[in-house]
Amino acid sequence: MKIIATIEARLDSSRFPKKLIQKINGKPAIYYLIKRLQKIREIEKVVLCTTKRKVDDDLVKLANKYKIHYFRGSYTNVIKRILQASKKFKAQIIVQASGDSLFSDPELIRQKLFMLRANKADIVCAFPQTLPEGIDTPVIKVSSLKRSYKLIKRKNDYEHVTKSIFDNKNKFIVIYYTPKFSEYFPNLDLCLDEINDLKLIKKFISHEKKNKKMMNTGEIVSFIKKNKKIININKNVKRKNNPKGFKFFNEKN
């Protein structure tokens, strides 16, 4: 089955415009997500999925620069954008990454891809409120995503790729990855939503650069436990979580 990674991204975030091209050690923030996804051998293509709006032209330039594919689609209907990209690149499975989650873990994604196929599941993701936010990256069958699209009833729900699946869990096989104890740290939020998130993320990226090694989830948790004070950098950032505790991976990205 052909697997692609999709990155939902746009540059006109109301809270932090152009956050994905803010520089971290001389590279745009989204570069670090791209490099993580490119390490996964099972992924045939990394596809940056953005909008047709002029403001997102800079993202297309970055896709070309870092030799990944791109797809331009609807601004508000994010799930349709992902489905159209999947069709264009003939994918049967997607690794669904959000542009503001820079620390997608290649090791966990490989495990979730195995779990998806072994259990003939529709989607595999981590149990909510277990991993640090900004790390979990769902893997989804495209055929299942198509079915979930037909079940959407509210206009606002088209902004979210996975919401319809979780709203209709009785119709889908949902498998959860259970983190190891060393990976458990739900109080850490590494999503890039505001400027203070960027300040915190820079601490982790600088640590990776110093050690010349991309950290996995266990190493990220170990680093924060040894440097507990830095978690306060973004503690006052308000997140747009849904009432059930799921952070949907694409807040109009």
Disulfide bonds with the S-S distance in Angstrom:
none
